[in-house]
């Protein structure tokens, strides 16, 4: 069994490397392999191809890795925390709260809130507040369906406020927000990567320390408590980590639907395990593969039609979730 899982992880890692390579070479401008190497090791600021690699292709690929893995891991955390395979940062309204605060930032007219730091801070704050609201309702609603409905209503509530803000905003602010709300990996630039990677690394490190309580939660809250797990602290850390992932990704890539819902379910189907030590690693790989392949397809279709990332992930993710729901009902 251990050998089989090792082979699977090697295969997934190989697929990820291939997907990342294909993503780097995707785009309307053909770039030689030597230019990719030179852009990394011997950068010439006067070479157009190397500038494209360093300023556009590499940041976009890193954004795909971070967004795919972050959303997948945060979805896994929510599904284990609420013991519900249909839980996720998007469905529970955490992404919606983040989007609301980004809307407040981008459409407010205040210069500070339109900077990278201002937008990121707003997105993280919105995600955390929404997470706390969902956590509050989870104490009072034992039904998983009721909690999902609360998440959907929270999303509808925040969408209504965003619509009001859009009606009152200027043309330029509205255009910027509309483009952002479609979701894209191409907005990330090199200067933002240190900040993004630092927050992502902190969140991922915290997830590693959650492996034991996550495994204990599979047995139920009572059993986890009997094993010495501090449930209140565990819940807060889960919400905090999910807020960092969702807020960070939403701020720089826009809202991306269904990745945090579909990928964790797909990962469990592939691995056939509840060991979160393996699930975390697998979600990071599979989430990255999924988003890189989707974005490569978007770039391939660019000469024919412009496709929003959020729409494409929904087109792929929604049918898969319907399949999961039907399978659970049988």
C-alpha angles and dihedrals in degrees: 000000000000091000091050092052091048091054089048092053091048089051092048092048090050091050089050092053090049092047091049091049092049090048092052091052093044119104139079095276115074112224127189121239090241090059090056091053093045092048088060104035106020107022118191110196090202095057111096095203092051091048090053090050096047100037101034117012101043097044090047092051092047089049089053092051093048097042095045096046096039095051092045094051093044089051090052090051093051093047092052095041094052095030089232126123090205095058120107141142092264098045094044092053098249092121089046092056089049091049091050093056091045088053090051088052099045096041098039097083093226110131097217093055090054093059122095091255093047095049093044091049091049093048093049092047093049093048093049094048091049090048091053090049091052090046090052092052091046089064091056101035115064093176114092090208091054091052092051090050090052089052091050091047090049088053091049091048093052091045089056091054091047090052090053090049091050091053091054098043131096124257096256095047091046092051092050093048094046092053090047093049091059090066125236141174094212096079093073114098133191095257090060096051098083091054093044094046092048094054092042091051092050091051093046092049090053090051091056089057089053095061095098097048091042090055090046092052089062086072092053135266095280093051091046090051091050088053089059100262114151098224097192093052091044092052093048093049091049091051091044094051092045089049091053092050096042095041094046095047094042092050096053104025103027125235113329114190133211098004091102090046104041104036098057090051091047090048092054090049092051098043098035091209141110094207103122092199087069096033093057093053092043093049090052091053099040094042090052092047092049096051095042091052092047092049092046088055091050091053091047090054095045095099089054105033138353109238123195112229092225091055095049094049088050092050090053100034100045097061090047092053090048087054090051092050093049091047091052091050094054 
